Amino acid sequence: MYPNDETGNVLADMADAGIDLSIKHDVVFFQLFEEKSQAQQMADFLTEKFPEMTIVVKPDESPNVWDVDCTVVMVPDYDVVVSQEQEFERIAAKFKGYNDGWGIEV
């Protein structure tokens, strides 16, 4: 039903767990940075460009790493998730960070 890759596997696991993937969910995309200032710069950029997005900057569990968690309300369709992840990867790279996956708040 889903492509055999990381995103497809996550969606298949969610479907198997009984999550209704045909409705909107809070989908959180994770970006990681080595410097708090870089994380904050991405958060400020996203807040200005996408005021409807929920963005949280926080220390990661790993030392000297900062998270930018970006919550998008969306139907977690495979192509939409992949496209959104690529967009976050592109934006994070501008601030010397990278995308580190996604998940659904249930």
C-alpha positions as CSV (number, residue, x, y, z in Angstrom):
1,M,0.0,0.0,0.0
2,Y,2.9,2.4,0.8
3,P,6.3,2.6,-0.9
4,N,9.0,0.5,0.8
5,D,11.0,3.3,2.3
6,E,11.3,5.1,5.7
7,T,8.2,7.3,5.2
8,G,6.1,4.4,3.7
9,N,7.1,2.1,6.6
10,V,6.1,4.8,9.2
11,L,2.7,5.3,7.5
12,A,2.2,1.5,7.3
13,D,3.0,1.1,11.0
14,M,0.6,3.9,11.9
15,A,-2.2,2.4,9.8
16,D,-1.5,-1.0,11.4
17,A,-1.8,0.7,14.8
18,G,-5.3,1.9,13.9
19,I,-4.5,5.5,13.2
20,D,-6.9,7.0,10.6
21,L,-4.6,8.4,8.0
22,S,-7.5,9.8,5.9
23,I,-8.1,12.7,8.3
24,K,-6.0,15.7,9.4
25,H,-3.5,15.2,12.2
26,D,-0.8,17.3,13.9
27,V,2.2,16.1,12.0
28,V,5.5,17.2,13.6
29,F,8.7,17.5,11.5
30,F,11.9,17.5,13.4
31,Q,15.0,19.6,12.5
32,L,18.3,19.4,14.3
33,F,21.0,22.1,14.8
34,E,24.3,22.3,16.6
35,E,23.8,25.9,17.7
36,K,20.7,27.4,19.4
37,S,21.1,30.5,17.3
38,Q,20.8,28.5,14.1
39,A,17.7,26.8,15.4
40,Q,16.2,30.1,16.5
41,Q,16.9,31.6,13.0
42,M,15.0,28.8,11.3
43,A,12.1,29.2,13.8
44,D,12.0,32.9,13.2
45,F,12.0,32.4,9.4
46,L,9.2,29.9,9.6
47,T,7.1,31.9,12.0
48,E,7.2,34.9,9.7
49,K,6.5,32.8,6.5
50,F,4.0,30.4,8.0
51,P,2.2,32.0,10.9
52,E,-0.3,29.1,11.2
53,M,2.5,26.6,11.9
54,T,3.4,25.7,15.5
55,I,7.1,25.9,16.0
56,V,9.0,24.8,19.2
57,V,12.7,25.3,19.8
58,K,14.2,23.1,22.5
59,P,17.3,21.3,23.6
60,D,17.6,17.8,22.2
61,E,18.3,14.8,24.3
62,S,21.8,14.7,22.8
63,P,24.2,17.2,24.2
64,N,24.9,20.3,22.2
65,V,22.0,19.7,19.8
66,W,18.9,21.9,19.4
67,D,15.5,20.8,18.0
68,V,13.1,22.8,15.9
69,D,9.8,20.9,16.0
70,C,7.4,22.2,13.2
71,T,3.8,21.1,13.5
72,V,1.7,21.1,10.3
73,V,-2.0,20.2,10.4
74,M,-2.4,17.9,7.4
75,V,-3.7,14.6,6.1
76,P,-0.6,12.4,6.3
77,D,-0.6,11.4,2.6
78,Y,2.7,9.8,1.5
79,D,3.5,12.3,-1.3
80,V,2.5,15.3,0.9
81,V,4.7,14.1,3.8
82,V,7.7,13.5,1.5
83,S,7.3,16.9,-0.2
84,Q,7.0,18.6,3.2
85,E,10.1,16.8,4.5
86,Q,12.1,17.9,1.4
87,E,11.0,21.5,1.9
88,F,12.0,21.4,5.6
89,E,15.4,19.9,4.6
90,R,15.9,22.7,2.1
91,I,15.0,25.4,4.7
92,A,17.0,23.8,7.5
93,A,20.1,23.6,5.3
94,K,20.0,27.4,4.9
95,F,20.5,27.6,8.7
96,K,23.1,24.8,8.9
97,G,20.6,22.2,10.2
98,Y,18.9,19.1,8.8
99,N,15.6,17.3,8.8
100,D,15.4,14.4,11.2
101,G,12.1,12.8,10.4
102,W,8.5,13.3,11.4
103,G,5.7,11.8,13.5
104,I,2.1,12.3,14.5
105,E,0.9,13.5,17.8
106,V,-1.8,11.1,19.0
